[in-house]
Amino acid sequence: MVKKSSVKVEKTRIEDAERNGLGKWLWRLAVLLTVVWVFRYLDGIKDQWYVFDPDFLHELAQAAVETHGNDTRSMVSFIVSNLTSTYPQSPYSQKTVSLNLREDEWMFNNAGGAMGAMYIIHASITEYIFIFGTPLGTEGHTGMHTADDYFNILQGEQWAFSAGSLDKEVYRPGSVHHLPRGEKKQYKMHKGCFALEYARGWIPPMAPFGLTDALTSTLDFPSVFHMSWISVREMTKNLLVGKI
C-alpha cells in the first residue's frame, strides 16, 4: 500500500517540474522578444551608419564607363581612386571608412547558381562595395537579402526577371539595377558583364548566400576561405575606425 506521504512528495515533484518547465519557456519567450525588439530598434536607426550614397556611386560608375569604355581594369582603378579621394582614410574626417586598395585581391564567387569573380572594395556591418562579373557570362537567383542592392553595370549587359512580370528587364553600361531588401529575381549576366555592386542594410546575414554553393556543390573551399577572410578583415578594419 502506497503511503500518503509518498504520493504527496511525488505530486510536489511533478508540480515543481511543471513550474520549472513553464519558467524556462517564459524565459525563452522573454529572450526572443528582447532580441526582436533590439533588432527592430537597430533596424530603425541603421541609416545613421551609412557613409556611401547610391546616387554618387551610380554617377561614379557612369563616369568610369564614359572615361574608360570597355577597359574593365582601368574602370576598376578609376573607381577605387575616386572613392579614396572622396572618402579620405583620415581619423579626422567625418566620412572615415576603410577601403581595400588591393586591386589584385580577386576571387571566384558562386552564389544562387551563378558564378563570377569579385573584388571587395569595402565591407562593413551595414554596407559593402565590390566589383563582380565574368567574361564568360552566367545566370542564377539573386537571393533574398537583408539589404538593398544596387548593381551598377560597367560593361556588358544584365537581364533580370520577376516572377509576376513575365517580361525581362534589360540593364546596360551606365544603368543601375536596384533590388530592394527582401525581393528576389532571376538574373543573367551576358558575356563580358561586370558591375559595381553596392549593398546597404544588414550585411552579415547575407553571408550564407555566398557560401552555400561551395558547401553543397563546388567544394571550392579555398575561395570561400579567401572571401571570408577578406570580408572579416575589412569589417574589422571599419569597426576600428568607428564604421558599423
C-alpha positions as YAML, in Angstrom:
chain: A
units: angstrom
residues:
- id: 1
  name: MET
  ca: [0.00, 0.00, 0.00]
- id: 2
  name: VAL
  ca: [1.37, 3.42, -1.06]
- id: 3
  name: LYS
  ca: [1.83, 5.82, 1.75]
- id: 4
  name: LYS
  ca: [0.09, 9.22, 1.56]
- id: 5
  name: SER
  ca: [3.43, 10.95, 2.20]
- id: 6
  name: SER
  ca: [4.97, 9.30, -0.89]
- id: 7
  name: VAL
  ca: [2.05, 10.39, -3.07]
- id: 8
  name: LYS
  ca: [2.34, 13.93, -1.74]
- id: 9
  name: VAL
  ca: [6.09, 14.04, -2.44]
- id: 10
  name: GLU
  ca: [5.56, 12.77, -6.00]
- id: 11
  name: LYS
  ca: [2.80, 15.32, -6.61]
- id: 12
  name: THR
  ca: [5.00, 18.11, -5.32]
- id: 13
  name: ARG
  ca: [7.82, 16.97, -7.59]
- id: 14
  name: ILE
  ca: [5.55, 16.98, -10.64]
- id: 15
  name: GLU
  ca: [4.25, 20.46, -9.79]
- id: 16
  name: ASP
  ca: [7.82, 21.73, -9.36]
- id: 17
  name: ALA
  ca: [8.79, 20.25, -12.73]
- id: 18
  name: GLU
  ca: [5.79, 21.89, -14.40]
- id: 19
  name: ARG
  ca: [6.66, 25.24, -12.82]
- id: 20
  name: ASN
  ca: [10.28, 24.90, -13.90]
- id: 21
  name: GLY
  ca: [9.21, 23.98, -17.43]
- id: 22
  name: LEU
  ca: [6.86, 26.95, -17.62]
- id: 23
  name: GLY
  ca: [9.60, 29.18, -16.23]
- id: 24
  name: LYS
  ca: [12.02, 28.02, -18.94]
- id: 25
  name: TRP
  ca: [9.52, 28.73, -21.69]
- id: 26
  name: LEU
  ca: [8.73, 32.16, -20.27]
- id: 27
  name: TRP
  ca: [12.47, 32.89, -20.10]
- id: 28
  name: ARG
  ca: [12.94, 31.81, -23.73]
- id: 29
  name: LEU
  ca: [9.98, 33.94, -24.79]
- id: 30
  name: ALA
  ca: [11.42, 36.94, -22.94]
- id: 31
  name: VAL
  ca: [14.81, 36.45, -24.64]
- id: 32
  name: LEU
  ca: [13.15, 36.12, -28.06]
- id: 33
  name: LEU
  ca: [11.06, 39.27, -27.55]
- id: 34
  name: THR
  ca: [14.17, 41.15, -26.39]
- id: 35
  name: VAL
  ca: [16.12, 40.06, -29.49]
- id: 36
  name: VAL
  ca: [13.23, 41.10, -31.76]
- id: 37
  name: TRP
  ca: [12.94, 44.48, -30.01]
- id: 38
  name: VAL
  ca: [16.69, 45.12, -30.24]
- id: 39
  name: PHE
  ca: [16.72, 44.21, -33.94]
- id: 40
  name: ARG
  ca: [13.73, 46.45, -34.69]
- id: 41
  name: TYR
  ca: [15.37, 49.30, -32.81]
- id: 42
  name: LEU
  ca: [18.71, 48.90, -34.60]
- id: 43
  name: ASP
  ca: [16.93, 48.48, -37.94]
- id: 44
  name: GLY
  ca: [15.20, 51.79, -37.34]
- id: 45
  name: ILE
  ca: [18.44, 53.70, -36.75]
- id: 46
  name: LYS
  ca: [20.80, 51.91, -39.17]
- id: 47
  name: ASP
  ca: [20.60, 54.80, -41.66]
- id: 48
  name: GLN
  ca: [22.89, 56.85, -39.43]
- id: 49
  name: TRP
  ca: [25.71, 54.37, -40.07]
- id: 50
  name: TYR
  ca: [25.60, 54.65, -43.86]
- id: 51
  name: VAL
  ca: [28.51, 56.52, -45.42]
- id: 52
  name: PHE
  ca: [28.12, 55.85, -49.13]
- id: 53
  name: ASP
  ca: [25.43, 57.35, -51.34]
- id: 54
  name: PRO
  ca: [23.76, 55.24, -54.07]
- id: 55
  name: ASP
  ca: [23.39, 58.23, -56.39]
- id: 56
  name: PHE
  ca: [27.07, 59.15, -56.05]
- id: 57
  name: LEU
  ca: [28.12, 55.56, -56.76]
- id: 58
  name: HIS
  ca: [25.84, 55.48, -59.80]
- id: 59
  name: GLU
  ca: [27.41, 58.69, -61.10]
- id: 60
  name: LEU
  ca: [30.87, 57.27, -60.39]
- id: 61
  name: ALA
  ca: [30.05, 54.14, -62.37]
- id: 62
  name: GLN
  ca: [28.78, 56.25, -65.27]
- id: 63
  name: ALA
  ca: [31.95, 58.36, -65.17]
- id: 64
  name: ALA
  ca: [34.07, 55.20, -65.25]
- id: 65
  name: VAL
  ca: [32.16, 53.96, -68.31]
- id: 66
  name: GLU
  ca: [32.49, 57.30, -70.09]
- id: 67
  name: THR
  ca: [36.20, 57.62, -69.28]
- id: 68
  name: HIS
  ca: [37.42, 54.08, -69.97]
- id: 69
  name: GLY
  ca: [34.84, 52.47, -72.24]
- id: 70
  name: ASN
  ca: [35.31, 48.69, -72.31]
- id: 71
  name: ASP
  ca: [38.58, 48.67, -70.34]
- id: 72
  name: THR
  ca: [37.30, 46.99, -67.18]
- id: 73
  name: ARG
  ca: [40.61, 47.02, -65.33]
- id: 74
  name: SER
  ca: [41.01, 50.77, -65.88]
- id: 75
  name: MET
  ca: [37.42, 51.34, -64.75]
- id: 76
  name: VAL
  ca: [38.14, 49.50, -61.50]
- id: 77
  name: SER
  ca: [41.24, 51.64, -60.84]
- id: 78
  name: PHE
  ca: [39.24, 54.76, -61.68]
- id: 79
  name: ILE
  ca: [36.53, 53.80, -59.18]
- id: 80
  name: VAL
  ca: [38.98, 52.95, -56.39]
- id: 81
  name: SER
  ca: [40.92, 56.18, -56.92]
- id: 82
  name: ASN
  ca: [37.76, 58.30, -56.78]
- id: 83
  name: LEU
  ca: [36.43, 56.51, -53.71]
- id: 84
  name: THR
  ca: [39.75, 57.09, -51.95]
- id: 85
  name: SER
  ca: [39.70, 60.81, -52.70]
- id: 86
  name: THR
  ca: [36.01, 61.20, -51.82]
- id: 87
  name: TYR
  ca: [36.14, 59.21, -48.59]
- id: 88
  name: PRO
  ca: [39.53, 60.10, -47.00]
- id: 89
  name: GLN
  ca: [41.25, 57.48, -44.87]
- id: 90
  name: SER
  ca: [41.86, 60.04, -42.12]
- id: 91
  name: PRO
  ca: [40.64, 59.75, -38.50]
- id: 92
  name: TYR
  ca: [39.82, 63.48, -38.65]
- id: 93
  name: SER
  ca: [37.33, 63.04, -41.49]
- id: 94
  name: GLN
  ca: [33.62, 62.72, -40.73]
- id: 95
  name: LYS
  ca: [33.36, 60.22, -43.60]
- id: 96
  name: THR
  ca: [36.11, 57.92, -42.38]
- id: 97
  name: VAL
  ca: [35.88, 54.42, -43.80]
- id: 98
  name: SER
  ca: [38.38, 51.70, -44.55]
- id: 99
  name: LEU
  ca: [38.74, 50.77, -48.22]
- id: 100
  name: ASN
  ca: [40.56, 47.76, -49.62]
- id: 101
  name: LEU
  ca: [43.01, 49.16, -52.18]
- id: 102
  name: ARG
  ca: [44.40, 45.74, -53.13]
- id: 103
  name: GLU
  ca: [43.10, 45.56, -56.70]
- id: 104
  name: ASP
  ca: [44.76, 42.16, -57.11]
- id: 105
  name: GLU
  ca: [42.50, 40.51, -54.50]
- id: 106
  name: TRP
  ca: [40.08, 38.89, -56.93]
- id: 107
  name: MET
  ca: [38.36, 35.61, -56.07]
- id: 108
  name: PHE
  ca: [35.73, 33.29, -57.51]
- id: 109
  name: ASN
  ca: [32.25, 33.50, -56.07]
- id: 110
  name: ASN
  ca: [29.40, 31.01, -56.54]
- id: 111
  name: ALA
  ca: [26.02, 32.12, -55.26]
- id: 112
  name: GLY
  ca: [22.46, 31.34, -56.27]
- id: 113
  name: GLY
  ca: [23.71, 29.13, -59.08]
- id: 114
  name: ALA
  ca: [25.71, 31.92, -60.72]
- id: 115
  name: MET
  ca: [29.50, 32.10, -60.92]
- id: 116
  name: GLY
  ca: [31.80, 35.07, -61.36]
- id: 117
  name: ALA
  ca: [34.80, 36.83, -59.89]
- id: 118
  name: MET
  ca: [34.69, 39.57, -57.27]
- id: 119
  name: TYR
  ca: [36.95, 42.19, -55.72]
- id: 120
  name: ILE
  ca: [35.81, 43.52, -52.35]
- id: 121
  name: ILE
  ca: [36.46, 47.27, -52.08]
- id: 122
  name: HIS
  ca: [34.57, 47.89, -48.83]
- id: 123
  name: ALA
  ca: [32.88, 45.67, -46.27]
- id: 124
  name: SER
  ca: [31.27, 46.74, -43.01]
- id: 125
  name: ILE
  ca: [28.28, 45.63, -40.94]
- id: 126
  name: THR
  ca: [25.83, 47.86, -42.84]
- id: 127
  name: GLU
  ca: [27.45, 48.38, -46.27]
- id: 128
  name: TYR
  ca: [29.58, 46.71, -48.89]
- id: 129
  name: ILE
  ca: [31.02, 47.69, -52.26]
- id: 130
  name: PHE
  ca: [32.61, 45.30, -54.71]
- id: 131
  name: ILE
  ca: [33.19, 44.64, -58.37]
- id: 132
  name: PHE
  ca: [31.54, 41.48, -59.68]
- id: 133
  name: GLY
  ca: [31.46, 39.98, -63.14]
- id: 134
  name: THR
  ca: [32.60, 37.41, -65.65]
- id: 135
  name: PRO
  ca: [33.95, 37.48, -69.21]
- id: 136
  name: LEU
  ca: [32.04, 34.24, -69.92]
- id: 137
  name: GLY
  ca: [28.51, 35.01, -68.76]
- id: 138
  name: THR
  ca: [26.41, 33.44, -66.01]
- id: 139
  name: GLU
  ca: [22.89, 33.38, -64.55]
- id: 140
  name: GLY
  ca: [21.11, 32.45, -61.35]
- id: 141
  name: HIS
  ca: [18.94, 33.54, -58.42]
- id: 142
  name: THR
  ca: [19.57, 36.93, -56.84]
- id: 143
  name: GLY
  ca: [18.79, 35.60, -53.37]
- id: 144
  name: MET
  ca: [16.57, 37.30, -50.79]
- id: 145
  name: HIS
  ca: [18.64, 39.70, -48.74]
- id: 146
  name: THR
  ca: [18.54, 41.90, -45.64]
- id: 147
  name: ALA
  ca: [19.95, 44.82, -47.62]
- id: 148
  name: ASP
  ca: [19.06, 46.92, -50.66]
- id: 149
  name: ASP
  ca: [21.31, 46.04, -53.59]
- id: 150
  name: TYR
  ca: [22.41, 48.47, -56.32]
- id: 151
  name: PHE
  ca: [24.01, 46.78, -59.35]
- id: 152
  name: ASN
  ca: [25.74, 49.43, -61.49]
- id: 153
  name: ILE
  ca: [26.61, 47.98, -64.90]
- id: 154
  name: LEU
  ca: [30.11, 48.87, -66.07]
- id: 155
  name: GLN
  ca: [30.44, 46.61, -69.07]
- id: 156
  name: GLY
  ca: [28.22, 44.15, -70.93]
- id: 157
  name: GLU
  ca: [24.55, 43.57, -70.27]
- id: 158
  name: GLN
  ca: [22.39, 42.13, -67.49]
- id: 159
  name: TRP
  ca: [18.87, 40.79, -67.81]
- id: 160
  name: ALA
  ca: [16.51, 40.27, -64.88]
- id: 161
  name: PHE
  ca: [13.06, 38.80, -64.39]
- id: 162
  name: SER
  ca: [10.42, 38.96, -61.64]
- id: 163
  name: ALA
  ca: [8.05, 36.01, -61.46]
- id: 164
  name: GLY
  ca: [4.90, 38.09, -61.83]
- id: 165
  name: SER
  ca: [6.04, 40.44, -64.59]
- id: 166
  name: LEU
  ca: [6.58, 37.89, -67.41]
- id: 167
  name: ASP
  ca: [8.89, 40.45, -69.07]
- id: 168
  name: LYS
  ca: [12.64, 40.77, -68.89]
- id: 169
  name: GLU
  ca: [14.40, 43.85, -67.57]
- id: 170
  name: VAL
  ca: [17.49, 44.97, -69.51]
- id: 171
  name: TYR
  ca: [20.43, 46.82, -67.90]
- id: 172
  name: ARG
  ca: [23.31, 48.19, -69.97]
- id: 173
  name: PRO
  ca: [26.52, 50.12, -69.11]
- id: 174
  name: GLY
  ca: [25.75, 53.22, -67.05]
- id: 175
  name: SER
  ca: [22.42, 51.89, -65.76]
- id: 176
  name: VAL
  ca: [21.67, 50.59, -62.27]
- id: 177
  name: HIS
  ca: [19.59, 47.60, -61.24]
- id: 178
  name: HIS
  ca: [18.09, 48.19, -57.79]
- id: 179
  name: LEU
  ca: [16.91, 45.11, -55.89]
- id: 180
  name: PRO
  ca: [15.02, 46.21, -52.74]
- id: 181
  name: ARG
  ca: [15.53, 44.33, -49.49]
- id: 182
  name: GLY
  ca: [13.53, 41.10, -49.32]
- id: 183
  name: GLU
  ca: [12.76, 40.91, -53.06]
- id: 184
  name: LYS
  ca: [14.08, 38.30, -55.47]
- id: 185
  name: LYS
  ca: [14.62, 37.81, -59.20]
- id: 186
  name: GLN
  ca: [16.23, 35.58, -61.75]
- id: 187
  name: TYR
  ca: [19.13, 37.33, -63.47]
- id: 188
  name: LYS
  ca: [21.52, 36.74, -66.32]
- id: 189
  name: MET
  ca: [24.87, 38.42, -66.97]
- id: 190
  name: HIS
  ca: [25.86, 38.13, -70.61]
- id: 191
  name: LYS
  ca: [29.39, 37.55, -71.88]
- id: 192
  name: GLY
  ca: [31.78, 40.21, -70.61]
- id: 193
  name: CYS
  ca: [29.48, 41.73, -67.98]
- id: 194
  name: PHE
  ca: [30.99, 43.47, -64.95]
- id: 195
  name: ALA
  ca: [29.32, 45.70, -62.38]
- id: 196
  name: LEU
  ca: [29.97, 47.91, -59.37]
- id: 197
  name: GLU
  ca: [27.72, 46.43, -56.69]
- id: 198
  name: TYR
  ca: [26.67, 48.34, -53.58]
- id: 199
  name: ALA
  ca: [24.54, 47.00, -50.73]
- id: 200
  name: ARG
  ca: [23.19, 48.89, -47.71]
- id: 201
  name: GLY
  ca: [21.41, 47.18, -44.85]
- id: 202
  name: TRP
  ca: [22.44, 44.23, -42.69]
- id: 203
  name: ILE
  ca: [25.39, 42.61, -44.44]
- id: 204
  name: PRO
  ca: [26.39, 39.59, -42.20]
- id: 205
  name: PRO
  ca: [23.06, 37.73, -42.76]
- id: 206
  name: MET
  ca: [23.88, 37.76, -46.49]
- id: 207
  name: ALA
  ca: [26.94, 35.55, -45.93]
- id: 208
  name: PRO
  ca: [25.18, 32.15, -46.30]
- id: 209
  name: PHE
  ca: [24.12, 33.10, -49.84]
- id: 210
  name: GLY
  ca: [27.77, 33.40, -50.80]
- id: 211
  name: LEU
  ca: [28.83, 30.22, -49.01]
- id: 212
  name: THR
  ca: [26.15, 27.57, -49.58]
- id: 213
  name: ASP
  ca: [27.04, 26.69, -53.19]
- id: 214
  name: ALA
  ca: [30.59, 25.89, -52.13]
- id: 215
  name: LEU
  ca: [29.40, 23.71, -49.26]
- id: 216
  name: THR
  ca: [26.83, 21.78, -51.31]
- id: 217
  name: SER
  ca: [28.31, 21.55, -54.81]
- id: 218
  name: THR
  ca: [31.54, 23.27, -55.88]
- id: 219
  name: LEU
  ca: [33.61, 22.38, -52.79]
- id: 220
  name: ASP
  ca: [35.79, 25.38, -53.63]
- id: 221
  name: PHE
  ca: [36.86, 25.90, -50.04]
- id: 222
  name: PRO
  ca: [39.96, 27.99, -50.87]
- id: 223
  name: SER
  ca: [37.74, 30.64, -52.50]
- id: 224
  name: VAL
  ca: [35.32, 30.51, -49.56]
- id: 225
  name: PHE
  ca: [38.19, 30.98, -47.12]
- id: 226
  name: HIS
  ca: [39.64, 33.83, -49.20]
- id: 227
  name: MET
  ca: [36.30, 35.63, -49.40]
- id: 228
  name: SER
  ca: [35.52, 35.08, -45.71]
- id: 229
  name: TRP
  ca: [38.96, 36.20, -44.58]
- id: 230
  name: ILE
  ca: [38.89, 39.43, -46.63]
- id: 231
  name: SER
  ca: [35.29, 40.21, -45.56]
- id: 232
  name: VAL
  ca: [36.05, 39.74, -41.86]
- id: 233
  name: ARG
  ca: [39.34, 41.63, -42.21]
- id: 234
  name: GLU
  ca: [37.66, 44.62, -43.86]
- id: 235
  name: MET
  ca: [34.72, 44.63, -41.42]
- id: 236
  name: THR
  ca: [37.18, 44.62, -38.51]
- id: 237
  name: LYS
  ca: [39.16, 47.49, -40.03]
- id: 238
  name: ASN
  ca: [35.97, 49.51, -40.35]
- id: 239
  name: LEU
  ca: [34.87, 48.76, -36.80]
- id: 240
  name: LEU
  ca: [38.26, 50.00, -35.59]
- id: 241
  name: VAL
  ca: [37.64, 53.39, -37.26]
- id: 242
  name: GLY
  ca: [34.08, 53.54, -35.91]
- id: 243
  name: LYS
  ca: [32.26, 52.44, -39.08]
- id: 244
  name: ILE
  ca: [29.47, 49.99, -38.32]
...
